[in-house]
Amino acid sequence: MRNWKDSAVKRRLGLAAPIIQGPFGGGLSSVELTATVSENGGLGSFGVHNLSAAQIQQTAQAIRSQTDKPFALNLWLPYADSEAPDISDDRFAQAQALFAPYFAELGQTAQLASRPARFAPAFDEQMEAVLAARPRAFSFVYGVPSAAILSRCRELDIVTLGTATTVEEAQALDAAGVDMIIGTGFEAGGHRPSFIRSAEDSLHGLFALIPPMVDAVRAPVIAAGGIADGRGIAAALALGAQAVQIGTAFLACEQSGASRLHKDMMFSADARHTSLSKAFTGRLARGIENRLSRELQGQDAAFLPYPAQGWLTGQLKQLAVAHNQPGLMSMWSSQAASLLKHRDAATLLAALVDEVEAGFA
């Protein structure tokens, strides 16, 4: 354990330490954060699932303008009917009516935005852009990519990182030839990317998940969910993980794309209370418990499917940020927010390494 940095993940990705910054979608990722983490020896990641193909290419170029170190781009695989959700006009209008009082409270009393032709960019176009960008790593959630995609990644020497919430999902990724598997516990902030069973039936604590996952697959396992300091890293490595992925601690840093309101909330006492809700995107996700998650609890049947629900609440979030109303917007956060200490990504990464070193001394 003393040579904790020398892992298969670290060697394959060319890192100074086996620490990966979790990718964030919905505008929460930033070029500055990704480049800062990579430049300081970790693997910076950028969530591009909300970006067009052209924007993905521009993002990769911008990251490379700030660092020549390895980085990852992250996409969400099509899952269920996410590419073209079947939503009647009546159902869409009912969802708008459910949220209309919240919009009105923030001054939006005119007709809400009309239904767009698409709620998210086309995955095939995004995937082509990622392959053209040739990041060192391609990470993904919500399933197993096609054999054709995995083959092209191998041809381009792009390391693939798939996310699993259960041992069965890890085995599916491993059987397909995915290079590394991110085992994510239910403590993690943001979405629960389960794809074999429902998210509600795939809620496993990280330290109960990692040992059997390590035993069940050939690929190296990366631990994610509720890790925010050196103790969590050391514990994950002791259980067999060969690297960790840390989200919330990096999301709280100044370099991330989160709003000031969101960052401050993660350092507040309110962040001790998180909950799982579908209210914000139509998919189960963990965030700081707030007014919207409480008032809409039990109304899942009224929500639109992903990504339509996320599009609708995204309009509300813009107003909530402008009016300083944290109760009416998503505030993704893991259960480890109470451990946060650092607001600078480089400082955080250095502290994590020092803490692990001290623990193994």
Residue pairs with C-beta under 8 A, 6 or more apart in sequence:
1 234
1 237
1 238
1 360
2 360
4 18
4 234
4 237
4 356
4 360
5 16
5 17
5 18
7 18
7 220
7 237
7 242
7 243
8 220
8 242
9 15
9 18
9 20
9 180
9 220
9 222
9 242
9 243
10 16
10 17
10 18
10 242
10 243
12 159
12 179
12 180
12 220
13 43
13 70
13 136
13 137
13 159
14 69
14 70
14 136
15 41
15 42
15 43
15 70
16 40
16 41
16 42
17 41
17 42
17 349
17 352
17 353
18 222
18 237
18 242
18 243
18 244
19 41
19 42
19 43
19 233
19 243
19 244
19 246
19 349
19 352
19 353
20 42
20 43
20 45
20 72
20 161
20 222
20 243
20 244
20 245
20 246
21 33
21 34
21 37
21 42
21 43
21 44
21 45
21 245
21 246
21 247
21 250
21 345
22 45
22 190
22 224
22 245
22 246
22 247
22 248
22 250
22 251
23 29
23 45
23 46
23 47
23 72
23 73
23 74
23 139
24 47
24 190
24 247
24 251
24 256
24 257
24 258
24 332
25 47
25 48
25 49
25 50
25 74
25 76
26 47
26 50
26 310
26 314
26 330
27 50
27 257
28 47
28 251
28 256
28 257
28 258
28 332
29 45
29 46
29 47
29 48
29 256
29 257
30 46
30 255
30 256
30 257
31 46
31 59
31 62
31 63
31 66
32 66
32 255
33 44
33 250
33 253
33 255
33 256
33 257
33 345
34 44
34 45
34 46
34 63
34 71
35 44
35 63
35 66
35 67
35 71
36 44
36 255
36 345
36 346
37 43
37 44
37 45
37 250
37 345
37 349
38 44
38 63
38 67
38 69
38 70
38 71
39 66
39 67
39 69
39 346
40 345
40 346
40 349
40 350
41 69
41 349
41 353
42 349
43 70
43 71
43 72
43 136
43 137
44 63
44 67
44 69
44 71
44 72
45 71
45 72
45 73
45 74
45 137
45 139
46 59
46 63
46 71
46 72
46 73
46 74
47 74
48 55
48 56
48 59
48 73
48 74
48 75
48 126
48 129
48 130
49 74
49 75
49 76
49 120
49 126
50 120
50 121
51 59
51 121
51 126
52 121
52 125
52 126
53 121
53 125
53 126
53 128
53 129
54 129
56 73
56 126
56 129
56 130
56 133
57 129
57 132
57 133
59 73
60 73
60 133
60 135
63 71
70 135
70 136
70 137
71 135
71 136
71 137
72 135
72 136
72 137
72 138
72 139
72 161
73 130
73 133
73 135
73 137
73 138
73 139
74 138
74 139
74 140
74 141
75 123
75 126
75 127
75 130
75 138
75 139
75 140
76 82
76 123
76 140
76 141
76 142
76 193
77 123
77 140
77 141
77 142
77 143
77 144
77 145
77 195
78 123
78 142
78 143
79 142
79 143
79 195
80 305
80 306
81 305
82 120
82 305
82 306
82 307
83 122
83 123
85 119
85 304
85 305
85 306
85 307
85 308
87 304
87 305
87 308
89 115
91 304
92 115
92 304
92 308
94 302
95 302
95 303
95 304
95 308
95 309
95 312
96 112
96 312
98 296
98 299
98 302
99 112
99 312
99 313
99 316
100 112
102 292
102 316
102 328
103 109
103 112
103 315
103 316
103 319
105 328
106 316
106 319
106 320
106 322
106 323
106 325
106 328
107 319
107 323
108 319
112 315
113 315
116 311
119 307
119 308
119 310
119 311
120 307
120 311
127 149
130 138
131 152
131 153
131 156
131 158
134 156
134 157
134 158
135 158
136 158
136 159
137 158
137 159
137 160
137 161
138 153
138 158
138 159
138 160
138 161
139 160
139 161
139 162
139 163
139 182
140 160
140 161
140 162
140 163
141 162
141 163
141 191
141 193
142 163
142 193
142 195
143 195
144 162
144 172
144 173
144 176
144 178
144 195
145 153
145 160
145 162
145 176
145 178
147 176
150 160
150 176
150 177
150 178
153 159
153 160
154 177
159 179
159 180
160 178
160 179
160 180
161 178
161 179
161 180
161 181
161 182
161 222
162 173
162 176
162 178
162 180
162 181
162 182
163 181
163 182
163 184
163 193
163 224
164 170
164 172
164 173
164 181
164 182
164 183
164 184
164 213
165 183
165 184
165 185
165 186
165 192
165 193
165 194
165 199
165 202
165 203
165 204
165 209
166 194
166 196
166 197
166 202
166 204
166 209
167 209
167 212
167 213
167 216
168 196
168 197
169 194
169 195
169 196
169 202
170 181
170 183
170 213
170 216
170 217
170 221
171 216
171 217
172 196
173 181
173 217
173 219
174 181
174 216
174 217
174 218
174 219
178 219
179 219
180 219
180 220
180 221
180 222
180 243
181 213
181 217
181 219
181 220
181 221
181 222
182 221
182 222
182 223
182 224
182 245
183 206
183 209
183 210
183 213
183 221
183 222
183 223
183 224
183 241
184 192
184 193
184 206
184 224
184 225
184 245
185 204
185 205
185 206
185 207
185 208
185 209
185 210
185 223
185 224
185 225
185 226
186 192
186 203
186 204
186 205
186 206
186 225
186 276
186 286
187 205
187 206
187 225
187 226
187 286
187 334
187 335
187 336
188 206
188 224
188 225
188 226
188 247
188 286
188 334
189 247
189 248
189 251
189 274
189 286
189 287
189 332
189 333
189 334
189 337
190 247
190 285
190 286
190 287
190 332
191 281
191 283
191 284
191 285
192 199
192 202
192 203
192 276
192 283
192 284
192 285
192 286
193 199
194 201
194 202
196 202
199 283
199 284
200 284
203 276
206 223
206 224
206 225
206 226
206 227
206 236
207 235
207 236
207 239
210 221
210 223
210 236
210 239
210 240
210 241
211 239
211 240
213 221
214 221
214 239
214 240
214 241
215 240
220 242
220 243
221 240
221 241
221 242
222 241
222 242
222 243
222 244
222 245
223 236
223 237
223 239
223 241
223 243
223 244
223 245
224 244
224 245
224 246
224 247
225 334
226 232
226 334
226 335
226 336
227 233
227 236
227 244
227 245
227 246
227 249
227 336
228 246
228 248
228 249
228 334
228 336
228 337
228 339
228 340
229 249
229 336
229 339
229 341
229 351
229 352
229 355
230 351
230 352
230 353
230 354
230 355
230 356
230 357
230 358
230 359
231 355
231 359
232 244
232 336
232 339
233 244
233 352
233 355
233 356
234 356
234 359
234 360
236 244
237 244
246 352
247 334
248 266
248 332
248 333
248 334
248 336
248 337
248 340
249 336
249 339
249 340
249 342
249 348
250 256
250 345
250 348
251 258
251 262
251 263
251 266
251 332
251 333
252 258
252 263
252 266
252 267
252 337
252 340
252 343
253 263
253 342
253 343
253 344
253 345
253 348
254 263
254 343
254 344
254 345
255 344
255 345
256 263
256 345
259 321
261 321
261 324
261 326
261 329
262 326
262 329
262 331
262 332
263 343
265 271
265 288
265 326
265 331
265 333
266 288
266 331
266 333
266 337
266 340
267 337
267 340
267 343
270 288
270 289
270 290
271 288
271 333
271 337
271 338
271 340
272 337
272 338
273 288
273 289
274 286
274 287
274 288
274 289
274 333
274 334
274 335
274 337
275 286
275 287
275 289
275 293
276 284
276 285
276 286
277 284
277 285
277 287
277 293
277 296
277 297
278 284
278 285
278 300
278 303
278 309
279 292
279 293
279 296
279 297
279 299
279 303
279 309
279 313
280 287
280 292
280 293
280 309
280 310
280 313
280 330
281 306
281 307
281 309
281 310
281 313
281 330
282 303
282 304
282 305
282 306
282 307
282 308
282 309
282 310
283 306
285 330
285 332
286 332
286 333
286 334
286 335
287 293
287 330
287 331
287 332
287 333
288 326
288 331
288 333
288 337
290 326
290 327
290 328
290 329
290 331
291 327
291 328
292 327
292 328
292 329
296 303
303 309
304 312
313 329
313 330
316 328
316 329
317 328
317 329
317 330
319 325
319 328
320 326
320 327
320 328
320 329
321 329
341 348
341 351
342 348
342 351
